[in-house]
């Protein structure tokens, strides 16, 4: 029983999974922010091109 408890305390796989999840969440936030910023600029560029073609 004591050996099982020591193995449970020394197990780092859960910590690694949480860290990987946090890194993935931060990357997702960075991608969403970038797409949002570029999307606004791209929309204004397309509107400008469309108005110049008309």
N, CA, C, O and CB atoms as a CASP TS submission, in Angstrom:
PFRMAT TS
TARGET T0000
AUTHOR 0000-0000-0000
METHOD Language model
MODEL 1
PARENT N/A
ATOM      1  N   UNK     1       0.826  -1.189   0.000  1.00  0.00           N
ATOM      2  CA  UNK     1       0.000   0.000   0.000  1.00  0.00           C
ATOM      3  C   UNK     1       0.873   1.257   0.000  1.00  0.00           C
ATOM      4  O   UNK     1       0.585   2.214  -0.719  1.00  0.00           O
ATOM      5  CB  UNK     1      -0.941  -0.004   1.210  1.00  0.00           C
ATOM      6  N   UNK     2       1.920   1.254   0.791  1.00  0.00           N
ATOM      7  CA  UNK     2       2.822   2.398   0.869  1.00  0.00           C
ATOM      8  C   UNK     2       3.507   2.626  -0.479  1.00  0.00           C
ATOM      9  O   UNK     2       3.689   3.767  -0.905  1.00  0.00           O
ATOM     10  CB  UNK     2       3.873   2.185   1.978  1.00  0.00           C
ATOM     11  N   UNK     3       3.889   1.524  -1.150  1.00  0.00           N
ATOM     12  CA  UNK     3       4.517   1.620  -2.462  1.00  0.00           C
ATOM     13  C   UNK     3       3.564   2.242  -3.476  1.00  0.00           C
ATOM     14  O   UNK     3       3.990   3.046  -4.305  1.00  0.00           O
ATOM     15  CB  UNK     3       4.969   0.239  -2.939  1.00  0.00           C
ATOM     16  N   UNK     4       2.285   1.884  -3.424  1.00  0.00           N
ATOM     17  CA  UNK     4       1.277   2.442  -4.323  1.00  0.00           C
ATOM     18  C   UNK     4       1.124   3.941  -4.094  1.00  0.00           C
ATOM     19  O   UNK     4       0.995   4.709  -5.047  1.00  0.00           O
ATOM     20  CB  UNK     4      -0.074   1.732  -4.127  1.00  0.00           C
ATOM     21  N   UNK     5       1.138   4.354  -2.841  1.00  0.00           N
ATOM     22  CA  UNK     5       1.019   5.771  -2.501  1.00  0.00           C
ATOM     23  C   UNK     5       2.226   6.561  -3.019  1.00  0.00           C
ATOM     24  O   UNK     5       2.064   7.668  -3.532  1.00  0.00           O
ATOM     25  CB  UNK     5       0.884   5.945  -0.977  1.00  0.00           C
ATOM     26  N   UNK     6       3.411   6.011  -2.891  1.00  0.00           N
ATOM     27  CA  UNK     6       4.614   6.692  -3.394  1.00  0.00           C
ATOM     28  C   UNK     6       4.585   6.811  -4.917  1.00  0.00           C
ATOM     29  O   UNK     6       4.975   7.840  -5.467  1.00  0.00           O
ATOM     30  CB  UNK     6       5.883   5.939  -2.951  1.00  0.00           C
ATOM     31  N   UNK     7       4.127   5.769  -5.591  1.00  0.00           N
ATOM     32  CA  UNK     7       4.032   5.834  -7.058  1.00  0.00           C
ATOM     33  C   UNK     7       3.015   6.875  -7.488  1.00  0.00           C
ATOM     34  O   UNK     7       3.221   7.574  -8.480  1.00  0.00           O
ATOM     35  CB  UNK     7       3.654   4.462  -7.638  1.00  0.00           C
ATOM     36  N   UNK     8       1.907   6.983  -6.741  1.00  0.00           N
ATOM     37  CA  UNK     8       0.880   7.975  -7.067  1.00  0.00           C
ATOM     38  C   UNK     8       1.414   9.394  -6.874  1.00  0.00           C
ATOM     39  O   UNK     8       1.153  10.269  -7.700  1.00  0.00           O
ATOM     40  CB  UNK     8      -0.373   7.756  -6.199  1.00  0.00           C
ATOM     41  N   UNK     9       2.143   9.625  -5.815  1.00  0.00           N
ATOM     42  CA  UNK     9       2.691  10.957  -5.533  1.00  0.00           C
ATOM     43  C   UNK     9       3.757  11.327  -6.565  1.00  0.00           C
ATOM     44  O   UNK     9       3.845  12.486  -6.971  1.00  0.00           O
ATOM     45  CB  UNK     9       3.288  11.008  -4.106  1.00  0.00           C
ATOM     46  N   UNK    10       4.568  10.353  -6.994  1.00  0.00           N
ATOM     47  CA  UNK    10       5.649  10.624  -7.940  1.00  0.00           C
ATOM     48  C   UNK    10       5.182  10.691  -9.387  1.00  0.00           C
ATOM     49  O   UNK    10       5.957  11.073 -10.265  1.00  0.00           O
ATOM     50  CB  UNK    10       6.707   9.573  -7.810  1.00  0.00           C
ATOM     51  N   UNK    11       3.928  10.326  -9.653  1.00  0.00           N
ATOM     52  CA  UNK    11       3.420  10.308 -11.028  1.00  0.00           C
ATOM     53  C   UNK    11       3.272  11.745 -11.539  1.00  0.00           C
ATOM     54  O   UNK    11       2.576  12.551 -10.922  1.00  0.00           O
ATOM     55  CB  UNK    11       2.055   9.553 -11.107  1.00  0.00           C
ATOM     56  N   UNK    12       3.917  12.065 -12.655  1.00  0.00           N
ATOM     57  CA  UNK    12       3.889  13.407 -13.227  1.00  0.00           C
ATOM     58  C   UNK    12       3.064  13.494 -14.510  1.00  0.00           C
ATOM     59  O   UNK    12       3.021  14.556 -15.130  1.00  0.00           O
ATOM     60  CB  UNK    12       5.293  13.868 -13.502  1.00  0.00           C
ATOM     61  N   UNK    13       2.414  12.417 -14.923  1.00  0.00           N
ATOM     62  CA  UNK    13       1.701  12.425 -16.198  1.00  0.00           C
ATOM     63  C   UNK    13       0.502  13.370 -16.176  1.00  0.00           C
ATOM     64  O   UNK    13       0.194  13.993 -17.192  1.00  0.00           O
ATOM     65  CB  UNK    13       1.240  11.018 -16.547  1.00  0.00           C
ATOM     66  N   UNK    14      -0.175  13.488 -15.041  1.00  0.00           N
ATOM     67  CA  UNK    14      -1.303  14.421 -14.944  1.00  0.00           C
ATOM     68  C   UNK    14      -0.844  15.864 -15.054  1.00  0.00           C
ATOM     69  O   UNK    14      -1.503  16.680 -15.698  1.00  0.00           O
ATOM     70  CB  UNK    14      -2.050  14.216 -13.632  1.00  0.00           C
ATOM     71  N   UNK    15       0.265  16.178 -14.438  1.00  0.00           N
ATOM     72  CA  UNK    15       0.821  17.525 -14.500  1.00  0.00           C
ATOM     73  C   UNK    15       1.200  17.864 -15.938  1.00  0.00           C
ATOM     74  O   UNK    15       0.956  18.976 -16.406  1.00  0.00           O
ATOM     75  CB  UNK    15       2.049  17.655 -13.569  1.00  0.00           C
ATOM     76  N   UNK    16       1.789  16.914 -16.625  1.00  0.00           N
ATOM     77  CA  UNK    16       2.181  17.133 -18.021  1.00  0.00           C
ATOM     78  C   UNK    16       0.959  17.375 -18.882  1.00  0.00           C
ATOM     79  O   UNK    16       0.987  18.243 -19.755  1.00  0.00           O
ATOM     80  CB  UNK    16       2.977  15.936 -18.559  1.00  0.00           C
ATOM     81  N   UNK    17      -0.107  16.635 -18.662  1.00  0.00           N
ATOM     82  CA  UNK    17      -1.328  16.815 -19.441  1.00  0.00           C
ATOM     83  C   UNK    17      -1.935  18.192 -19.200  1.00  0.00           C
ATOM     84  O   UNK    17      -2.422  18.830 -20.133  1.00  0.00           O
ATOM     85  CB  UNK    17      -2.344  15.725 -19.099  1.00  0.00           C
ATOM     86  N   UNK    18      -1.907  18.645 -17.970  1.00  0.00           N
ATOM     87  CA  UNK    18      -2.438  19.978 -17.658  1.00  0.00           C
ATOM     88  C   UNK    18      -1.588  21.051 -18.316  1.00  0.00           C
ATOM     89  O   UNK    18      -2.126  22.012 -18.867  1.00  0.00           O
ATOM     90  CB  UNK    18      -2.493  20.204 -16.132  1.00  0.00           C
ATOM     91  N   UNK    19      -0.278  20.906 -18.269  1.00  0.00           N
ATOM     92  CA  UNK    19       0.602  21.882 -18.915  1.00  0.00           C
ATOM     93  C   UNK    19       0.364  21.911 -20.419  1.00  0.00           C
ATOM     94  O   UNK    19       0.313  22.983 -21.022  1.00  0.00           O
ATOM     95  CB  UNK    19       2.075  21.561 -18.619  1.00  0.00           C
ATOM     96  N   UNK    20       0.218  20.736 -21.025  1.00  0.00           N
ATOM     97  CA  UNK    20      -0.050  20.689 -22.467  1.00  0.00           C
ATOM     98  C   UNK    20      -1.375  21.365 -22.798  1.00  0.00           C
ATOM     99  O   UNK    20      -1.489  22.053 -23.812  1.00  0.00           O
ATOM    100  CB  UNK    20      -0.062  19.235 -22.965  1.00  0.00           C
ATOM    101  N   UNK    21      -2.371  21.170 -21.947  1.00  0.00           N
ATOM    102  CA  UNK    21      -3.667  21.817 -22.160  1.00  0.00           C
ATOM    103  C   UNK    21      -3.574  23.329 -22.056  1.00  0.00           C
ATOM    104  O   UNK    21      -4.195  24.045 -22.841  1.00  0.00           O
ATOM    105  CB  UNK    21      -4.680  21.300 -21.161  1.00  0.00           C
ATOM    106  N   UNK    22      -2.808  23.818 -21.098  1.00  0.00           N
ATOM    107  CA  UNK    22      -2.640  25.266 -20.949  1.00  0.00           C
ATOM    108  C   UNK    22      -1.891  25.872 -22.135  1.00  0.00           C
ATOM    109  O   UNK    22      -2.235  26.956 -22.605  1.00  0.00           O
ATOM    110  CB  UNK    22      -1.897  25.580 -19.651  1.00  0.00           C
ATOM    111  N   UNK    23      -0.876  25.171 -22.609  1.00  0.00           N
ATOM    112  CA  UNK    23      -0.131  25.657 -23.770  1.00  0.00           C
ATOM    113  C   UNK    23      -1.032  25.695 -24.997  1.00  0.00           C
ATOM    114  O   UNK    23      -0.999  26.659 -25.761  1.00  0.00           O
ATOM    115  CB  UNK    23       1.103  24.771 -24.038  1.00  0.00           C
ATOM    116  N   UNK    24      -1.837  24.652 -25.191  1.00  0.00           N
ATOM    117  CA  UNK    24      -2.761  24.619 -26.325  1.00  0.00           C
ATOM    118  C   UNK    24      -3.778  25.748 -26.232  1.00  0.00           C
ATOM    119  O   UNK    24      -4.122  26.352 -27.248  1.00  0.00           O
ATOM    120  CB  UNK    24      -3.480  23.269 -26.391  1.00  0.00           C
ATOM    121  N   UNK    25      -4.265  26.041 -25.030  1.00  0.00           N
ATOM    122  CA  UNK    25      -5.220  27.132 -24.857  1.00  0.00           C
ATOM    123  C   UNK    25      -4.587  28.482 -25.171  1.00  0.00           C
ATOM    124  O   UNK    25      -5.224  29.328 -25.797  1.00  0.00           O
ATOM    125  CB  UNK    25      -5.770  27.134 -23.436  1.00  0.00           C
ATOM    126  N   UNK    26      -3.357  28.694 -24.751  1.00  0.00           N
ATOM    127  CA  UNK    26      -2.674  29.955 -25.048  1.00  0.00           C
ATOM    128  C   UNK    26      -2.422  30.112 -26.543  1.00  0.00           C
ATOM    129  O   UNK    26      -2.558  31.209 -27.083  1.00  0.00           O
ATOM    130  CB  UNK    26      -1.352  30.036 -24.286  1.00  0.00           C
ATOM    131  N   UNK    27      -2.058  29.032 -27.208  1.00  0.00           N
ATOM    132  CA  UNK    27      -1.855  29.087 -28.654  1.00  0.00           C
ATOM    133  C   UNK    27      -3.171  29.398 -29.357  1.00  0.00           C
ATOM    134  O   UNK    27      -3.198  30.174 -30.312  1.00  0.00           O
ATOM    135  CB  UNK    27      -1.266  27.760 -29.174  1.00  0.00           C
ATOM    136  N   UNK    28      -4.262  28.794 -28.888  1.00  0.00           N
ATOM    137  CA  UNK    28      -5.566  29.056 -29.490  1.00  0.00           C
ATOM    138  C   UNK    28      -5.971  30.516 -29.324  1.00  0.00           C
ATOM    139  O   UNK    28      -6.510  31.118 -30.253  1.00  0.00           O
ATOM    140  CB  UNK    28      -6.624  28.149 -28.875  1.00  0.00           C
ATOM    141  N   UNK    29      -5.718  31.085 -28.158  1.00  0.00           N
ATOM    142  CA  UNK    29      -6.044  32.500 -27.932  1.00  0.00           C
ATOM    143  C   UNK    29      -5.213  33.386 -28.847  1.00  0.00           C
ATOM    144  O   UNK    29      -5.725  34.365 -29.391  1.00  0.00           O
ATOM    145  CB  UNK    29      -5.807  32.889 -26.454  1.00  0.00           C
ATOM    146  N   UNK    30      -3.940  33.058 -29.025  1.00  0.00           N
ATOM    147  CA  UNK    30      -3.085  33.846 -29.911  1.00  0.00           C
ATOM    148  C   UNK    30      -3.572  33.758 -31.358  1.00  0.00           C
ATOM    149  O   UNK    30      -3.591  34.763 -32.069  1.00  0.00           O
ATOM    150  CB  UNK    30      -1.625  33.369 -29.813  1.00  0.00           C
ATOM    151  N   UNK    31      -3.960  32.576 -31.789  1.00  0.00           N
ATOM    152  CA  UNK    31      -4.452  32.414 -33.166  1.00  0.00           C
ATOM    153  C   UNK    31      -5.757  33.175 -33.359  1.00  0.00           C
ATOM    154  O   UNK    31      -5.928  33.853 -34.371  1.00  0.00           O
ATOM    155  CB  UNK    31      -4.653  30.919 -33.502  1.00  0.00           C
ATOM    156  N   UNK    32      -6.673  33.075 -32.413  1.00  0.00           N
ATOM    157  CA  UNK    32      -7.953  33.779 -32.530  1.00  0.00           C
ATOM    158  C   UNK    32      -7.739  35.282 -32.564  1.00  0.00           C
ATOM    159  O   UNK    32      -8.383  35.980 -33.348  1.00  0.00           O
ATOM    160  CB  UNK    32      -8.883  33.408 -31.369  1.00  0.00           C
ATOM    161  N   UNK    33      -6.853  35.785 -31.735  1.00  0.00           N
ATOM    162  CA  UNK    33      -6.573  37.228 -31.716  1.00  0.00           C
ATOM    163  C   UNK    33      -5.977  37.677 -33.043  1.00  0.00           C
ATOM    164  O   UNK    33      -6.371  38.713 -33.579  1.00  0.00           O
ATOM    165  CB  UNK    33      -5.615  37.582 -30.559  1.00  0.00           C
ATOM    166  N   UNK    34      -5.040  36.916 -33.575  1.00  0.00           N
ATOM    167  CA  UNK    34      -4.410  37.264 -34.844  1.00  0.00           C
ATOM    168  C   UNK    34      -5.412  37.248 -35.986  1.00  0.00           C
ATOM    169  O   UNK    34      -5.427  38.158 -36.814  1.00  0.00           O
ATOM    170  CB  UNK    34      -3.266  36.311 -35.144  1.00  0.00           C
ATOM    171  N   UNK    35      -6.247  36.222 -36.035  1.00  0.00           N
ATOM    172  CA  UNK    35      -7.255  36.131 -37.096  1.00  0.00           C
ATOM    173  C   UNK    35      -8.246  37.280 -36.989  1.00  0.00           C
ATOM    174  O   UNK    35      -8.656  37.837 -38.008  1.00  0.00           O
ATOM    175  CB  UNK    35      -7.997  34.783 -37.029  1.00  0.00           C
ATOM    176  N   UNK    36      -8.632  37.638 -35.784  1.00  0.00           N
ATOM    177  CA  UNK    36      -9.557  38.743 -35.595  1.00  0.00           C
ATOM    178  C   UNK    36      -8.954  40.057 -36.090  1.00  0.00           C
ATOM    179  O   UNK    36      -9.626  40.832 -36.770  1.00  0.00           O
ATOM    180  CB  UNK    36      -9.945  38.861 -34.124  1.00  0.00           C
ATOM    181  N   UNK    37      -7.694  40.307 -35.752  1.00  0.00           N
ATOM    182  CA  UNK    37      -7.044  41.551 -36.162  1.00  0.00           C
ATOM    183  C   UNK    37      -6.822  41.599 -37.673  1.00  0.00           C
ATOM    184  O   UNK    37      -7.076  42.623 -38.307  1.00  0.00           O
ATOM    185  CB  UNK    37      -5.710  41.714 -35.435  1.00  0.00           C
ATOM    186  N   UNK    38      -6.354  40.507 -38.242  1.00  0.00           N
ATOM    187  CA  UNK    38      -6.113  40.461 -39.684  1.00  0.00           C
ATOM    188  C   UNK    38      -7.437  40.479 -40.435  1.00  0.00           C
ATOM    189  O   UNK    38      -7.527  41.066 -41.513  1.00  0.00           O
ATOM    190  CB  UNK    38      -5.296  39.207 -40.066  1.00  0.00           C
ATOM    191  N   UNK    39      -8.456  39.851 -39.884  1.00  0.00           N
ATOM    192  CA  UNK    39      -9.769  39.819 -40.524  1.00  0.00           C
ATOM    193  C   UNK    39     -10.356  41.211 -40.682  1.00  0.00           C
ATOM    194  O   UNK    39     -10.952  41.513 -41.716  1.00  0.00           O
ATOM    195  CB  UNK    39     -10.720  38.952 -39.726  1.00  0.00           C
ATOM    196  N   UNK    40     -10.201  42.052 -39.693  1.00  0.00           N
ATOM    197  CA  UNK    40     -10.716  43.421 -39.780  1.00  0.00           C
ATOM    198  C   UNK    40      -9.997  44.207 -40.875  1.00  0.00           C
ATOM    199  O   UNK    40     -10.629  44.917 -41.656  1.00  0.00           O
ATOM    200  CB  UNK    40     -10.565  44.139 -38.428  1.00  0.00           C
ATOM    201  N   UNK    41      -8.679  44.074 -40.923  1.00  0.00           N
ATOM    202  CA  UNK    41      -7.910  44.769 -41.956  1.00  0.00           C
ATOM    203  C   UNK    41      -8.238  44.231 -43.340  1.00  0.00           C
ATOM    204  O   UNK    41      -8.322  44.990 -44.305  1.00  0.00           O
ATOM    205  CB  UNK    41      -6.411  44.636 -41.685  1.00  0.00           C
ATOM    206  N   UNK    42      -8.420  42.933 -43.433  1.00  0.00           N
ATOM    207  CA  UNK    42      -8.727  42.319 -44.715  1.00  0.00           C
ATOM    208  C   UNK    42     -10.101  42.749 -45.206  1.00  0.00           C
ATOM    209  O   UNK    42     -10.290  42.963 -46.404  1.00  0.00           O
ATOM    210  CB  UNK    42      -8.656  40.800 -44.610  1.00  0.00           C
ATOM    211  N   UNK    43     -11.051  42.875 -44.309  1.00  0.00           N
ATOM    212  CA  UNK    43     -12.396  43.315 -44.691  1.00  0.00           C
ATOM    213  C   UNK    43     -12.348  44.732 -45.247  1.00  0.00           C
ATOM    214  O   UNK    43     -12.982  45.016 -46.262  1.00  0.00           O
ATOM    215  CB  UNK    43     -13.358  43.244 -43.486  1.00  0.00           C
ATOM    216  N   UNK    44     -11.614  45.614 -44.605  1.00  0.00           N
ATOM    217  CA  UNK    44     -11.519  46.987 -45.091  1.00  0.00           C
ATOM    218  C   UNK    44     -10.792  47.046 -46.442  1.00  0.00           C
ATOM    219  O   UNK    44     -11.130  47.868 -47.295  1.00  0.00           O
ATOM    220  CB  UNK    44     -10.794  47.866 -44.058  1.00  0.00           C
ATOM    221  N   UNK    45      -9.800  46.178 -46.632  1.00  0.00           N
ATOM    222  CA  UNK    45      -9.096  46.134 -47.920  1.00  0.00           C
ATOM    223  C   UNK    45     -10.033  45.682 -49.032  1.00  0.00           C
ATOM    224  O   UNK    45     -10.052  46.278 -50.109  1.00  0.00           O
ATOM    225  CB  UNK    45      -7.880  45.195 -47.841  1.00  0.00           C
ATOM    226  N   UNK    46     -10.808  44.635 -48.779  1.00  0.00           N
ATOM    227  CA  UNK    46     -11.756  44.160 -49.796  1.00  0.00           C
ATOM    228  C   UNK    46     -12.830  45.201 -50.090  1.00  0.00           C
ATOM    229  O   UNK    46     -13.235  45.364 -51.241  1.00  0.00           O
ATOM    230  CB  UNK    46     -12.412  42.853 -49.343  1.00  0.00           C
ATOM    231  N   UNK    47     -13.292  45.905 -49.064  1.00  0.00           N
ATOM    232  CA  UNK    47     -14.287  46.970 -49.284  1.00  0.00           C
ATOM    233  C   UNK    47     -13.699  48.090 -50.123  1.00  0.00           C
ATOM    234  O   UNK    47     -14.381  48.647 -50.983  1.00  0.00           O
ATOM    235  CB  UNK    47     -14.794  47.530 -47.941  1.00  0.00           C
ATOM    236  N   UNK    48     -12.442  48.424 -49.882  1.00  0.00           N
ATOM    237  CA  UNK    48     -11.778  49.465 -50.668  1.00  0.00           C
ATOM    238  C   UNK    48     -11.622  49.032 -52.123  1.00  0.00           C
ATOM    239  O   UNK    48     -11.873  49.825 -53.031  1.00  0.00           O
ATOM    240  CB  UNK    48     -10.404  49.798 -50.066  1.00  0.00           C
ATOM    241  N   UNK    49     -11.220  47.812 -52.352  1.00  0.00           N
ATOM    242  CA  UNK    49     -11.069  47.296 -53.722  1.00  0.00           C
ATOM    243  C   UNK    49     -12.422  47.267 -54.420  1.00  0.00           C
ATOM    244  O   UNK    49     -12.526  47.634 -55.590  1.00  0.00           O
ATOM    245  CB  UNK    49     -10.438  45.878 -53.713  1.00  0.00           C
ATOM    246  N   UNK    50     -13.454  46.832 -53.709  1.00  0.00           N
ATOM    247  CA  UNK    50     -14.789  46.744 -54.300  1.00  0.00           C
ATOM    248  C   UNK    50     -15.309  48.127 -54.672  1.00  0.00           C
ATOM    249  O   UNK    50     -15.923  48.301 -55.725  1.00  0.00           O
ATOM    250  CB  UNK    50     -15.761  46.056 -53.331  1.00  0.00           C
ATOM    251  N   UNK    51     -15.066  49.105 -53.814  1.00  0.00           N
ATOM    252  CA  UNK    51     -15.559  50.456 -54.131  1.00  0.00           C
ATOM    253  C   UNK    51     -14.765  51.065 -55.283  1.00  0.00           C
ATOM    254  O   UNK    51     -15.328  51.845 -56.051  1.00  0.00           O
ATOM    255  CB  UNK    51     -15.475  51.371 -52.888  1.00  0.00           C
ATOM    256  N   UNK    52     -13.495  50.746 -55.431  1.00  0.00           N
ATOM    257  CA  UNK    52     -12.706  51.272 -56.541  1.00  0.00           C
ATOM    258  C   UNK    52     -13.078  50.612 -57.859  1.00  0.00           C
ATOM    259  O   UNK    52     -12.948  51.233 -58.914  1.00  0.00           O
ATOM    260  CB  UNK    52     -11.226  51.082 -56.268  1.00  0.00           C
ATOM    261  N   UNK    53     -13.538  49.362 -57.821  1.00  0.00           N
ATOM    262  CA  UNK    53     -13.939  48.673 -59.035  1.00  0.00           C
ATOM    263  C   UNK    53     -15.308  49.144 -59.528  1.00  0.00           C
ATOM    264  O   UNK    53     -15.600  49.068 -60.721  1.00  0.00           O
ATOM    265  CB  UNK    53     -13.958  47.174 -58.797  1.00  0.00           C
ATOM    266  N   UNK    54     -16.136  49.626 -58.617  1.00  0.00           N
ATOM    267  CA  UNK    54     -17.493  50.033 -58.997  1.00  0.00           C
ATOM    268  C   UNK    54     -17.535  51.344 -59.716  1.00  0.00           C
ATOM    269  O   UNK    54     -18.611  51.807 -60.093  1.00  0.00           O
ATOM    270  CB  UNK    54     -18.360  50.115 -57.798  1.00  0.00           C
TER
END
